Amino acid sequence: MLRALTAARLSVALTLLAGEERRAELSAEAVTLARAAGDADALCQALAARCDIMAGPEHSRSRVDWAGEIMTTAAAHRSPALELLGRRVRLVAPGWRRVTSVPRMMRCGRTR
């Protein structure tokens, strides 16, 4: 379990220091280790790290699925903190839509 949590955190911590491939490997390893250990907390943390690492529109469906697994696992283990983590991940999982216009009130303080 400790290896799973460490790999999950390391995959996120290396964001500015390692390539996407290495970070993806670490997050995948974290999920595999957590599943093998049968540890719900470690699995939820590993899946959340996986969602953070696998950015971009090509991974949005996977992020939605992983977020759902986090929420389901957390609910089954009666962990409100992990369920909240899953809800946060689910909220951002689909990715941001491209902004085509900026509301008037947000334009560098100009209101005209």
N, C-alpha and C positions, 0 to 999 in steps of 0.2 A: 504494500500500500504506500509506503514512504517513497519508493522509487517512482510510483505512478504520480504522486503529488509533486515530487521534485521535477520530473520530466515535464509535467504540465506547466509548472511555474517557469521553468527554464525556457520552454518554448516561447513564452510571452516575454520574458526578460531579455531575450536575445534579439528583440525586434530591430534594434539599430546596429547590432553587432554581427549578425549571421544572416545568411540568405534565407529566402522563403522555403527552399527545399529542406534545409536542415531543421528549421523550426517546424515544418509540417511533419517531418519524420519523428521529432520529439513528441509532438502532440498526439500523433497516431500511436506511438509507443505507450504514452501515458494512458490512452483509452484501452489499449490491449491489456496492459498490466492491471488496470483497475477492474476490468471485467474478469480477468483471471483470479484476482483476489476476492471478488464478490463484494467489494466495498462500495456502497452507494455514494458516500461522500466523495471518495476519490474519483468515482466515475463521473459524478456531476461536475467536479472541478476540472477533470480532464476534458470532458465534452465542451465546457465553457471555454477552455484554452483553445481547443480545436476550432471553435467558432471564431475566436479572436484571430487566429493564425490564418484561417482559410477565408480571406477577404475577397471581395470582388463579386461581380454579378454572376459569374459562372459557378459559384459555390452557394448561392443564396438558397436553393432548394435543400441542400445538405444542412445548412445552418438552421433552417426552419425545423427540419427533422430532428437534429441534435437538441435544439431548444425544447422541442416537445418531449424528447426522452428525458431531459433534465427535469422538466416539470412532473412527468409521470413518476420517475424514480423518487424524486423528492416527496411527492404526495404519498407514495406507498410507504416511505420511511418516516413520514410525519415530520418533515424538516421544513419549517416555514422559511428559514434563511436560504436554503437551497432552492426552494420553490420560487422565491423572489429572484434569485439569480437566474433561474430558468426563464422567468417572465421578462427580465431585463434583456437577456439574450434573444428571446423571441421577438421583443419589440424592435430590436435593431437587425435581426437576422435577414429580413428581406433586402436590406440595403437601402441606401438613401436614393430617392428619385432625383434626377437631375433638375436643378433649379433653373427655370427658364426666365424668371423675372424676380426681382427683389421688391418686396412691398415698399411703398413710399416711405413709411415710417422707419425703415431700416437702412435707408440710403445715407450713410455718413451724417446722420443728424438732420438732414434736410427734410422738411415737411411740406414743401411746395410741390 
